[in-house]
């Protein structure tokens, strides 16, 4: 699916989780706003996000028929019930029992090599590579309106964590082929997760591959892998056996990464042990798109079986912005700033946003034939 220029006007860099947070409530009813206002601060306190428009100001095709590839590198996740959510995050309350059907899930995040095959087959152009319409960015100088995206650019000293512009920049030419700007590339990085992917880009790939994005419930069920821990999907110890088992940020965010997990930024897929279901990197590395619209109050009325998310989105921080759920955290998750790699936590992202810590993985219904 291609994205219109009208929706192209606020590409959110997430986060770090956020990178990640936003939404639009088409009803805009007073009682709905009141229901989320009380959890606004807690929901986003650890996760500042930036739109493409904000970054620009601060820095002043058709899809081919379904390819329907085989289930190679997918894992059959047998359906079942689990306790979804977390008591540690306002938008992940209350804990509630959810049942999901069986489905297949990619064992790892979609890689540069896999996305390159899609682009070669279809000629697809990602949102970050498309031209910008000046009408969508009032007040931004014309010479700044060039294709590009958000890139994590850490300072060389400690900074106040209230201002994300100190570590996020809009880089001209940044895209999946040039994750950190026009002068960078992905040569020799076939097995890195593809990044700079917005929701529309992920959906386009899924259509070509004969797959889909996971629901938020499917994603968490797969991440928990038959277990329920309060802190992390792998257990309650950050470093089981004295070793990091996910690619996250250690040190003083955002300027001093101690690289104790072996990586400063992206890690190739399968660099860390899989979970009990055989899935890699369900924590850290890159944020992953889910198909659900984001609302901080959704769990109060979520269906008990195969929830598909709310009918619309709403984020009290950006009430006029459409957002979808993101899960899993990224290499930028830090207990000093963004803790949303922890079990049951939720991320959120504006649908046309992209950044160099945002990717995806696909799922397929277990009943789908090849």
C-alpha positions as CSV (number, residue, x, y, z in Angstrom):
1,X,0.0,0.0,0.0
2,X,1.2,3.4,-0.8
3,X,0.9,6.4,1.5
4,X,-0.7,9.6,0.4
5,X,1.1,13.0,0.6
6,X,-1.5,14.1,3.1
7,X,-0.5,11.4,5.6
8,X,3.1,12.0,4.8
9,X,3.2,15.2,6.9
10,X,4.5,13.9,10.2
11,X,7.0,11.1,10.1
12,X,7.7,10.1,13.6
13,X,11.1,9.1,14.6
14,X,10.6,7.1,17.1
15,X,11.9,6.5,19.5
16,X,13.1,5.2,20.9
17,X,10.1,4.2,21.5
18,X,9.7,4.9,21.6
19,X,11.1,5.6,20.1
20,X,7.3,5.6,19.9
21,X,3.9,7.2,20.6
22,X,0.7,8.9,18.8
23,X,-2.9,8.6,17.5
24,X,-6.1,10.1,16.1
25,X,-9.5,9.7,17.6
26,X,-12.1,10.3,14.9
27,X,-14.9,10.6,17.4
28,X,-13.1,13.0,19.7
29,X,-15.7,12.5,22.4
30,X,-15.1,14.2,25.8
31,X,-15.4,11.0,27.7
32,X,-12.8,9.2,25.6
33,X,-10.3,12.0,26.1
34,X,-11.0,12.0,29.8
35,X,-10.4,8.2,29.9
36,X,-6.8,8.6,28.6
37,X,-5.9,11.9,30.2
38,X,-5.3,10.4,33.5
39,X,-2.6,8.1,32.2
40,X,-1.0,10.5,29.7
41,X,2.1,11.3,31.8
42,X,2.9,7.7,32.9
43,X,2.3,6.4,29.4
44,X,4.9,8.6,27.7
45,X,7.2,9.7,30.5
46,X,10.0,7.4,29.4
47,X,9.6,7.8,25.7
48,X,9.9,11.0,23.8
49,X,9.1,10.9,20.1
50,X,9.6,13.3,17.2
51,X,7.7,13.8,14.0
52,X,9.4,14.3,10.7
53,X,8.0,17.9,10.6
54,X,9.5,18.6,14.0
55,X,12.8,17.3,13.0
56,X,12.8,19.3,9.8
57,X,12.0,22.5,11.7
58,X,14.7,21.7,14.3
59,X,17.3,21.2,11.6
60,X,16.3,24.3,9.7
61,X,3.9,2.3,-7.0
62,X,2.0,-0.2,-7.5
63,X,2.7,-3.5,-5.8
64,X,3.3,-6.7,-7.7
65,X,1.1,-9.7,-7.2
66,X,1.7,-11.7,-4.1
67,X,5.0,-13.6,-4.2
68,X,3.8,-16.0,-1.5
69,X,7.2,-17.4,-0.5
70,X,7.5,-20.7,1.4
71,X,7.4,-20.9,5.2
72,X,11.2,-21.1,5.4
73,X,12.5,-19.1,8.3
74,X,9.1,-19.0,9.9
75,X,8.1,-20.7,13.1
76,X,4.7,-22.3,13.8
77,X,3.3,-20.6,17.0
78,X,0.6,-22.9,18.4
79,X,-2.3,-21.0,19.7
80,X,-3.2,-20.6,23.4
81,X,-4.0,-18.3,26.2
82,X,-1.8,-15.9,28.2
83,X,-1.9,-12.9,30.5
84,X,-1.3,-9.8,28.3
85,X,0.0,-6.5,29.5
86,X,1.9,-5.1,32.4
87,X,1.2,-3.4,35.7
88,X,4.3,-1.2,35.3
89,X,2.9,0.8,32.3
90,X,-0.3,2.8,32.4
91,X,-1.2,2.0,28.7
92,X,-0.5,-1.7,29.3
93,X,-3.1,-2.1,32.1
94,X,-5.0,-4.0,33.1
95,X,-3.5,-7.4,32.8
96,X,-6.1,-9.5,31.0
97,X,-6.4,-13.0,29.6
98,X,-6.1,-13.3,25.8
99,X,-6.4,-16.3,23.5
100,X,-4.9,-16.3,20.1
101,X,-5.1,-18.8,17.2
102,X,-2.1,-20.6,15.8
103,X,0.0,-18.6,13.3
104,X,3.4,-18.6,11.7
105,X,5.9,-15.9,12.6
106,X,9.2,-14.9,11.0
107,X,12.0,-16.3,13.2
108,X,13.8,-13.0,12.9
109,X,13.3,-9.4,11.8
110,X,13.1,-8.8,8.1
111,X,16.7,-8.3,6.8
112,X,18.3,-5.9,4.3
113,X,18.7,-8.8,1.9
114,X,15.0,-9.8,2.2
115,X,13.8,-6.3,1.7
116,X,16.2,-5.8,-1.2
117,X,14.7,-8.8,-3.0
118,X,11.2,-7.2,-2.6
119,X,12.4,-3.8,-4.0
120,X,14.1,-5.6,-6.9
121,X,10.9,-7.5,-7.7
122,X,8.5,-4.6,-7.4
123,X,10.4,-1.4,-7.9
124,X,8.9,-0.2,-4.6
125,X,10.0,3.2,-3.3
126,X,9.9,3.7,0.5
127,X,8.3,6.7,2.1
128,X,11.7,8.1,3.2
129,X,12.8,8.1,-0.4
130,X,9.8,10.1,-1.7
131,X,9.7,13.8,-2.4
132,X,8.1,16.1,0.2
133,X,5.3,18.5,-0.5
134,X,6.0,22.0,0.9
135,X,2.3,22.4,1.7
136,X,2.7,19.7,4.3
137,X,5.5,21.5,6.1
138,X,4.5,25.1,6.6
139,X,7.4,27.2,8.0
140,X,10.1,24.8,6.9
141,X,12.6,26.4,4.4
142,X,12.3,24.9,0.9
143,X,16.0,23.9,0.9
144,X,15.3,21.6,3.9
145,X,12.5,19.7,2.2
146,X,14.5,16.9,0.8
147,X,13.8,13.1,1.1
148,X,15.3,11.7,4.3
149,X,14.5,10.4,7.7
150,X,15.4,10.4,11.4
151,X,18.8,9.2,12.6
152,X,20.1,8.7,16.1
153,X,23.0,11.0,16.4
154,X,24.4,10.9,19.9
155,X,26.2,13.9,21.4
156,X,29.6,13.5,22.9
157,X,28.6,14.7,26.4
158,X,25.7,14.3,28.9
159,X,22.5,16.2,28.0
160,X,19.1,16.9,29.5
161,X,16.9,14.0,28.5
162,X,13.8,16.3,28.0
163,X,14.9,17.4,24.5
164,X,15.2,14.5,22.0
165,X,16.5,17.0,19.3
166,X,19.9,16.6,21.0
167,X,20.2,13.0,19.7
168,X,17.7,12.8,16.8
169,X,18.4,14.6,13.5
170,X,16.7,14.7,10.2
171,X,19.3,13.3,7.7
172,X,18.9,14.0,4.0
173,X,19.1,10.8,2.0
174,X,18.5,8.5,5.0
175,X,16.5,5.5,3.8
176,X,16.7,1.7,4.1
177,X,19.6,1.7,1.7
178,X,21.3,4.5,3.6
179,X,20.2,4.0,7.2
180,X,22.2,7.0,8.7
181,X,22.2,9.3,5.7
182,X,23.2,9.6,2.1
183,X,26.9,8.8,2.8
184,X,26.1,5.6,4.5
185,X,25.2,2.2,3.0
186,X,24.3,-1.4,3.8
187,X,27.2,-3.1,2.0
188,X,28.1,-6.2,3.8
189,X,25.1,-5.9,6.1
190,X,22.7,-8.3,4.4
191,X,21.8,-9.9,7.7
192,X,21.1,-6.7,9.6
193,X,17.5,-6.0,10.2
194,X,16.1,-3.5,7.6
195,X,15.4,-0.1,9.2
196,X,14.0,3.2,8.1
197,X,10.7,1.4,7.5
198,X,7.4,3.1,8.1
199,X,4.0,1.3,8.5
200,X,3.2,1.6,4.8
201,X,6.5,0.2,3.7
202,X,6.0,-2.8,6.0
203,X,2.5,-3.4,4.7
204,X,3.8,-3.3,1.1
205,X,6.4,-5.9,1.8
206,X,3.8,-8.1,3.6
207,X,1.5,-8.0,0.6
208,X,4.2,-9.0,-1.8
209,X,5.3,-11.8,0.5
210,X,1.8,-13.2,1.1
211,X,2.0,-12.4,4.8
212,X,0.8,-9.8,7.2
213,X,1.9,-7.8,10.2
214,X,1.2,-9.4,13.6
215,X,-1.5,-8.2,15.9
216,X,-0.2,-6.8,19.1
217,X,-1.6,-9.8,21.0
218,X,0.1,-12.3,18.6
219,X,3.4,-10.4,19.1
220,X,3.3,-10.5,22.9
221,X,2.1,-14.1,23.0
222,X,5.1,-15.1,20.8
223,X,7.5,-13.0,22.9
224,X,6.4,-14.6,26.1
225,X,6.9,-18.0,24.6
226,X,4.7,-19.8,27.1
227,X,6.1,-18.1,30.2
228,X,5.1,-15.0,32.2
229,X,7.8,-12.9,33.8
230,X,7.3,-9.5,35.3
231,X,10.5,-7.8,34.1
232,X,11.7,-9.2,30.8
233,X,10.4,-11.7,28.3
234,X,13.3,-14.0,29.0
235,X,13.0,-13.9,32.8
236,X,13.5,-11.5,35.8
237,X,17.3,-11.3,35.6
238,X,18.6,-8.6,33.2
239,X,21.8,-10.7,32.6
240,X,21.0,-14.4,32.9
241,X,24.3,-16.2,33.6
242,X,26.0,-12.9,33.6
243,X,25.4,-12.3,29.9
244,X,23.2,-9.9,28.0
245,X,20.6,-11.7,25.8
246,X,19.3,-8.7,23.9
247,X,20.7,-5.7,22.1
248,X,19.9,-2.7,24.2
249,X,21.8,0.4,25.5
250,X,24.2,0.1,28.4
251,X,25.8,3.2,29.9
252,X,24.8,6.9,30.0
253,X,22.1,7.6,27.5
254,X,22.4,9.0,24.9
255,X,26.1,9.8,24.7
256,X,28.1,7.0,26.3
257,X,27.3,3.4,25.2
258,X,29.4,0.9,27.0
259,X,28.8,-1.8,24.4
260,X,28.5,-4.5,27.1
261,X,26.2,-6.6,24.9
262,X,28.7,-6.4,22.0
263,X,27.0,-3.8,19.8
264,X,26.7,-0.1,19.7
265,X,23.8,-0.1,17.3
266,X,22.3,-2.8,15.1
267,X,23.2,-6.4,15.5
268,X,22.8,-9.0,12.7
269,X,19.7,-11.2,13.2
270,X,20.3,-14.3,15.3
271,X,23.2,-12.6,17.2
272,X,21.5,-13.5,20.5
273,X,19.8,-16.7,21.7
274,X,16.2,-17.5,20.6
275,X,13.3,-17.7,23.0
276,X,11.5,-21.0,23.8
277,X,9.5,-20.7,20.5
278,X,12.6,-20.4,18.4
279,X,12.2,-16.6,17.8
280,X,15.1,-14.2,17.7
281,X,15.4,-10.6,18.9
282,X,11.9,-10.2,20.3
283,X,13.6,-7.8,22.7
284,X,15.8,-4.9,21.6
285,X,17.7,-4.5,18.3
286,X,14.8,-2.7,16.4
287,X,11.3,-1.8,17.1
288,X,8.7,-3.9,15.2
289,X,5.5,-2.7,13.7
290,X,2.2,-4.4,14.7
291,X,-1.0,-3.9,12.8
292,X,-3.1,-2.5,15.7
293,X,-4.0,1.1,16.0
294,X,-2.7,2.6,19.2
295,X,-4.9,3.7,22.1
296,X,-3.6,3.9,25.7
297,X,-7.0,2.8,27.0
298,X,-7.6,-0.1,24.7
299,X,-6.9,-2.9,27.2
300,X,-9.9,-1.9,29.3
301,X,-12.3,-3.3,26.6
302,X,-10.0,-5.6,24.6
303,X,-11.7,-8.8,23.3
304,X,-10.6,-12.0,25.0
305,X,-10.1,-13.9,21.8
306,X,-7.9,-12.8,18.9
307,X,-8.0,-9.0,19.6
308,X,-7.3,-6.9,16.5
309,X,-6.9,-3.6,18.2
310,X,-9.2,-0.6,18.4
311,X,-11.1,0.8,15.4
312,X,-9.2,4.1,15.5
313,X,-6.1,5.5,17.2
314,X,-5.7,8.2,19.9
315,X,-2.6,9.4,21.6
316,X,-3.2,12.3,24.1
317,X,0.3,13.7,23.2
318,X,-0.6,14.0,19.5
319,X,-4.4,13.7,19.3
320,X,-4.6,14.4,15.6
321,X,-1.9,11.9,14.5
322,X,-2.7,8.3,13.4
323,X,-0.5,5.8,15.2
324,X,0.1,2.1,15.2
325,X,1.5,-0.1,17.9
326,X,5.2,-1.0,17.9
327,X,6.7,-3.7,20.1
328,X,10.0,-5.0,21.4
329,X,12.2,-2.0,21.9
330,X,15.5,-1.3,20.2
331,X,19.2,-0.9,20.6
332,X,18.4,2.5,22.1
333,X,16.4,1.1,25.0
334,X,17.9,2.2,28.3
335,X,16.8,2.0,31.8
336,X,17.9,5.7,32.1
337,X,15.5,6.8,29.3
338,X,13.4,4.2,27.5
339,X,12.4,1.1,29.3
340,X,9.9,-0.2,26.8
341,X,11.7,-3.3,25.9
342,X,10.4,-4.8,29.2
343,X,7.7,-7.5,29.2
344,X,4.2,-6.3,28.4
345,X,5.2,-2.8,27.5
346,X,4.0,-1.0,24.4
347,X,5.4,1.3,21.8
348,X,3.7,3.5,19.3
349,X,4.5,5.2,16.1
350,X,3.0,7.6,13.5
351,X,2.2,5.6,10.4
352,X,4.6,7.5,8.1
353,X,7.5,7.6,10.5
354,X,10.8,5.9,10.0
355,X,14.1,5.8,11.8
356,X,17.3,3.8,12.0
357,X,16.0,1.7,14.8
358,X,12.6,0.8,13.4
359,X,11.9,-2.4,11.4
360,X,9.4,-5.3,11.4
361,X,8.7,-9.0,11.0
362,X,5.8,-10.8,9.4
363,X,3.3,-13.5,10.3
364,X,1.0,-15.8,8.4
365,X,-2.2,-17.5,9.4
366,X,-1.6,-21.2,10.2
367,X,-4.4,-22.1,7.8
368,X,-2.8,-20.3,4.8
369,X,-1.7,-22.7,2.1
370,X,1.4,-22.4,0.0
